[in-house]
Structure formats: C-alpha cells, structure tokens
Amino acid sequence: MRPRVVAAAGGAIALVVALGACSKNTGEGTTVDSERKQTGVIATDPKDSQGPAAEVSGAAKGGTFTIIRESPISHLDPQRTYSFAGLMANPLFARYLTTWKDDGKGGLVLVGDLAETPGKNVNNDCKVWEFTVKDGVKFEDGRPITSKEIAYGIARSFDPDLSGGPTYIQEWLADTPQFDTKWDFKKNKTSLPPGLSTPDAKTLRFEFAKPRCDLPFAVSLPTTAPLPADKDTGVDLDKQPFSSGPYKVAKNQVGVQITLDRNPNWDPKTDPVRHQYPDQFVWTFGPTADAANNRVIADNGADQSALAFNTVPASLVAKVAGDASLKSRTLLSPTPSANQLVINNQRVTDLKVRQALNYAIDREGMIKALGGQTVAAPLTTLMPPATIGYKAYDVYPAGANGNVDKV
C-alpha cells in the first residue's frame, strides 16, 4: 500500500511517513519502491502510449487479490474520486485520457491512456488542446468508447450533486472556481460546457481563456473517465460504476465488500500500463489497522494473497521491521502527501506566537510516537519530496528537537 503521510506544520514544518505495510506473501523478494520518484516527464513518442503493457517479472494469472481496509472507499464514481483509496481502486475499472507509466528506471512518465498521446498543444500557447481517442477501447458491454462519452464524463463533473472529485478542468473551462455557476449540467445534459467540444468521434478539444499548460497532467485524473449518458445513474453511480478498464464491479455490498471481476471487453493492446493477472480483486472493509496487519502477518487462507491497506501501526512497527521473514512482504515507499498541524490564525493572531510554534516542534519526538525512523522522517517543507515540483527549504531552522532559544 501507499503509506499515508503524517506531518506537523505550523507554516512550513512537516513529517512525512515513509513506510507502509503492503504485505503479500510472495515467499521471496525484498523491500521495494523506496527510490521511486515522481517526475514531470511527458512522453513524446506515441509508441510509449501503446499497449500492451510490459509483463511484470514473476507475475502469474489467476487467483483473488484481497485488500483489507478499515474504512470504505468514499467514492467509486470516477468523477467524484479524489481519495488515496479511490485513486488506487478506480484505475482497475476506469480509464482516463492520460495516465502514468513506469519508465523501467524508477521514474514515471505521462502517457496516453484512452488518448493516443498525452495531448496536442494546438497553437503552442496552452490555450487549445486536442486529444485523439485510440481505436479499440471499449466499455464493459462491448460498445466503443468515443470522444462523446469522455466529454460527457467531464460534463457531469459540473453537477454540484456529484461533489468530491478534482475540479481543475471544470475551473479552467469556466475560468472561475465557481464553475457550476457558469454552466448548469442538469439543464444542459445534451450539450457540453463552454470550451469543451467533440469535432468528431475520435477528437476531444479543450479551449481555455488562459494558458493551461498542466492540462496533460489534469486529464490523468478520474474527471476524464468516460461514461455513456444512458448509464449515468447520478449519485447511485457510486454503487455500480460502468467499466472502461480491465476489471468491472461484479458485486458491491456497500460499506462491506466490493468484488471486481475481469472485464472481457478490455483490450490489452490498447493499454500501456494495466494487466489482468488476478481473476478477482476483493476490497473488504471493517478491520482496524492492527487487525488487518495481524491478518496479513498470520498469512492464513485468503490472507495469503492479501494486502493491508493501512500504514503499519506504531504497535506493530518493531515487529514488522525486526522480522526478516516479513521484510520481503513489506513495501517501503515515499508518500505524496502530508497531514499537517494547522494553526488557527484567527485565534492565534500574534505572528511571533505562530513563529514560536514552528520553532518549538519536536520532530524527533513525533517520529518516536509514530513508530520510529522506519516509519517517518523529518521534513521542513509543505510538499513532500515525492511530489512534482518539490524544493528543499527550511524557513524555521529548529533541529530535531526544536529550538528553545527561538521560542
């Protein structure tokens, strides 16, 4: 699992979690993914966006992969998805205009997913973009995916009843954060938001009032997942999303368990990143982090091919880190986010007091409370190193235990 981030920040202080338990019993192997870095590289060769994806060494087809998580996934509806769990589950059954591909060197590169390339900057001013939809991409019922269904997916993200997802594209098309006041989806379901058009079945066109050079990255989010209008069930799409990916939702016991089966109409030749190795993915909800990790450690029955979707809790860190037999079943990976200690500036109005709080943070003490150096590392920036655009800085130099002379 991708570990969650723990941070303490009163402006520019953060702690970032660096270890998460993704225990699955492969029998052999080592801790992986500790050096992976997010990059801003966009593929320039169309071949990088073609499928099939490179085979994973040692992978075999068949079986059920189980994910154990305490809380249910907040949204399955792609246009409403923006949580870590949702962003991990969605690509199994939803495809987007672009996506991220492992470059084989420990980095990631942006490639076309439903689109043939990561997009065309038509006038080289970032105001007009076009994406060409691949041949052979299909929904779970076998009908072809065209620009029309991708555009409809984006259009429905303007509906205020379908909140929760990212809003970059909506705000850029409307040229305002109040995008739903500029275009009413409920009144215009048979049309598209201003700036979005489908010149033909293969082409999706964006036109912006201002340069939007980050669009290839923004369309890698679930906002661009396609949906036929006749399959739009509104808020109920959360229960049964319509698949464009390698798996489809076969059964959803809301809040209890989600079962994903293979989608027979997914064509690997169109997909540069996904596979169909397991017969099923099963998300099961309820067990606490301690219970989930103890189940995976016990390695019995279906839990032999299970993943604990939790950071290793402090109570188990020493056991996991100190047991050589568990090392090969543990994923060490940097996190792309941070939880922050936020100062109430309306209540703490004195700038010097807020600065003192920044200097007073005992990073070493917080790391110990989280489970030690195996779990966390100090950070003096608001953006963790795993995020694109990270730059190292330290506004309030205070050392590992805080600087009492500054308080």
N, C-alpha and C positions, 0 to 999 in steps of 0.2 A: 504494500500500500504506500501511497504517497503520504509521508508524515505531515501532521499539522504543525503550524508554527506557533511558538509561544514567544511573545515579545513584551518587553516593558518599555514604554516610550512616553516621555513627557515632552515630546517635541522631536527628539532625534535619538532616542535610546531604544534599542530593540534586542531581544533574544530570539534566535531562530532555531527551531528544532531541526536536528539533522539526522535523527534515526527513527524509523518506523518499523513495526513488525509486520512483515508480509510473509508469514511463514507458510510455505507449502513444501511438502515432502518430495523433494527430487532425489533424495538419497545422497547426492554428491553436489559439489559446487561450492562457490564462495560468495561472500557478500558482494553485491553488485550495485552499479548505478551511482556510486559515490562521486564519480568525476563528471557526470553528465552536466552539460552547461546549456542553458537556453541561449539561442542566438537570434539575430535578426536577419539571417540569410534567406533570400528568396530564390527559388530555383529558376534558372534562366533557360535550361534545356527542357523542352517539352517531354523528353523521354523520362525525366525524373518524376513526372506526374502520371506515367502509365503504370498499369499493373501487368502481371501480378506482383505482389509484394515478395521480397526475398524471403525464402524459407528460414525459419528460426531453427538454429542448430539444436538437435536433440529433441525437438518437438514431435509429438505423435498425435494422430487423430483419435478421437473417441473420449468417452467419459464425461463426467459432470464436474464443473469448476464451481465451488461454493464460496460465496463472500459473506462473512459474518459481520454484521454491523448493529450497533445499539439502536440508533435512530433510523427511521425510514428515510428514504430519499425524498427531499422536499418536492421535487417535480420531475416527472418523466416527459411531459410535454416539452419538446425541444425549445420552443420559443419562450418558455418560462424557466429554463435551466441555467443556473449560474453558480451552483454549489460544487464543491470538490467531488462529492459522491455522484452528483448528477452529471458532471462533465466527464467522469470516468465511465459511467453506465451508458450515456447517450450514444457514443460512437459505435456501440455494439449494434444499435438498431437505427441510427440516423447518420446520414452523410451530409457534408456541408460543401460549399463552393471550394474551399481550400482546407488543408489540414497539415499537420506536422509529421515529418518523416525522419526516421533515424538515418543519419548520413554514414553510419558504419564507423565513425571516428569519434564517437562520444558526443556529437553535437546533433542539432535538429535543424532541418531546412523546411521552409514553407513550400508546399507543392499544391497542384490542383487536385481536388478530390472529385466532386461532381463536374468541376470545370477542367478543361484540357490543360490549362496553365494557371498560375496564380493571378491572372488578370492582365488586361492590356490598358495601359495609361494612354488613352487615345490621342490626346493633344500634348502629352508630356507636361501637363500643368497640374495633374492630380485632381482635376475637376470632373473629368469624364472618364469612366471606366467601363470596359466591356469584358464579359466572361462568356466563353463558348462551352456549352454543355457537351459532355462526352457522349458518344454513341454507346448503346448497350447498357446504360444504367436504368434500373427498374425498381418499382415498388414491390412489396411483398405479394401483391396479387398479379404480378407479371406485366402490368401496364408500364409503358416507358415514362421516365422522368424527363420533363422538358423545362424550358425556362419559365413556363407559365406556373408550374407547381412550386418552383423555387421562389418566384415573385410572390405567389400567394402566401407562402410561409412567412416571408418578410412583412407583407401587408398585415397579416393577423397580429404581428408583434406590436402594432399600433393600438390594439384593443386594450384599454386600461383594466379590463377584467382579467386579462392574461398577463398579469404582472409577475415579476421575479427574475426575468432574464436580462441580458445585457441590452443597453439602449444606444450604443454608439451609432449604428446605422440609422435608426429612427431619428435621432437628434440631428445627424448630418443631413439627411434628406429634407427634414423640416426646417433646418437651420435654426433650431431653438431647442432647449431642454424640454420645453412644454410641447413635445411633438404631437401628442394626441389632441391638442387644441388646433393644430394646423390641418389635420386630416382625420376624419372620423371613419374608422373601419366599419362600424356597424351600419352606417348609412351608405357605404361605398364598397360593399363586398365584391361587386362585379368589376371594380376598377382598381387602380393601383395608386399608391401615394405619389405626389408630385416628385419628379426626378427619377422614378423607377419605371422602366419600360421593358417590353419584350418584343424587339423588332421582328423576331421570328422564333420558332420553336427551339432553336439552338442558342439564341443570344439573349443575355441579360445585360441591361445597360443602366448605369448609375450616372446621374448628373447632379453635381453639387454647386452651391453658390460660392463655397470657399474650397481651397485645395484640401483634399483628404488623402494624403499620401500613405496613411496607415490602413487604407481600405483592404488590401490583400490579407492583412492580419485580422481585421474585424470580421471578415466573412468566413474565417475559420471557426467562429463561434456558432452555437446552435441556432442563432437567429435565421441562418440561411438554410436550415433543414427544409426539404420540400414537403408539401402536403397537397393532395388533391382537395379541392373545395368540398366535394361530396363526402370526404372523410373527416371533415372538421366537426368535431363534437363539442367545441368550445372548451369550457373548464373541464369537461369529462375526458378530454384527450389525455389528461394526466394518468388516467386509469388504463388506457389502451392506445398508446401511440401507434402510428402507422409506419411500418418499417421501410427504410431505403437502404439499410445496412445488412451485414452478414447474418444477423440474428433478428428474431421478431418476438414480441411479447406473447407467449403462449398462455400464460396464466398470471393473474395479479390478485393475490389476496392482500388487499390494501393494508399497509402497515405491518404485514406479517411476512410475506414472501412473494418474490417475483421470479418467474421462471421464463427463461429465454431459450427458444429452440432455433435451430438453423433455419435461415431463410433460403429456400431453394431457388429463388429468383435473383439472388445476389450473384454477380459475375465477377470472380476474382481477377479476370483480365482487365477490368475497369478500375481496380482499386490498388493504389500504390502502397498502402500501409496495413490493411487488415487481412486476417486469416479466418478460417472456420475450423480450428482444431478441435475444441470440445464439442460434444453433442449438445450440451446444455450449459448455460450459466444460471446459477440459482443465487439470488440475493435473499438472505434471511435476516430478519430484524428482531431485536429484543435483548440479546445477551449484552451484559456490560463489557467494558474493555478487558477487565480482569478475566471474566468468564470466557470471552471469545479467545483471548490469547492462551488461556489454560487449555481450551479445547484443541487448539491447533498444536500446542506443545504435546498434549497427550497423544495425538496422531492416531486416533481410532476411527474406523469406519469411513463415512463420507468426509470426515475432517482430515483425512489423509490427503485430500486434494482441495483443501480449504485455505482461505486467506482471511486473516483477522484485519478488518478494515478499521483499525484503531492504531494510534501511536502506542508503543509499548508502555503500559502504565508504570509509574515510578516503583510500584510494589514488585514488578517483575523484571525491571531493567537489569539488576545484578545477575539474576538467574539466566536471562537470555544472553547477556554479554559474556557471562562466565562459562557457559556450557558450550564446549566445542561442537557437540552434536547439533546444536541449534544454529550455529553460525551460518551454515550453508543454507538455512531456511529463513534467513533474515535479510531484509533489504535495507541497505544504508543509502539514503538519498537526500540531497538538499531539498528544502521546501521553497515554493514560490510565494509565500505569504507570511504575514506576521499578525499575531494578536497583540494589541497594544494597551498599555495602561494610559488612559486618556484623562488629562486634567480638565476639570470643568472651569473654563476660562471666565465664565460669568460669575462663578462663585469665588474662584481664586484670581482676583483681579490684579494683584501685585505681580509685575513681571519678575521681580527679584525672587519672589517665593517660588514661582514656576521654574525659574532657572535653578534654584536651590534643590528642588525636587529632582531635576535632571542630574545634578551632580551627586545627589545622595543615593542613587540606585546602586544596590549591592548586586552586581551581575553574578558574581561567584556564588552568593547565597541563593539566588534564584535558580541557578544551574543545579546546585545540590538538591534543591526542593523538587526539581523536575526529574531527577534521577541521575544526575551526574554528567560528566563530559561526553559520555557515549550518546546522550540524548540531545544535548543543547550546546550551543556555542554563542559567545557574546557578539553582539552586533551594534554598531553605533549609527546606523542609518535606518531610514524608514523602509527602504527597499532591500530585501534580502539579495545576496549575490546570485541566486538562481533566476532572477527576473531580468528581462531585457532592459537595458539602459542603466543597470546598476553602476554606481560610482562610490568608491570608498571615501568617507569623510567622518570627522569626529568633532562636532560642534561643542560638546561639553566633555572635554577630557577628564575622566574621573577614575581611570584604572579599574581593576577587577572588583574592588570593594567600595567604590565611591570616594569622593574627595571631600573630606570633612572640612578642610580649610576653605572650601568654596561655599559651604552651606551656611 
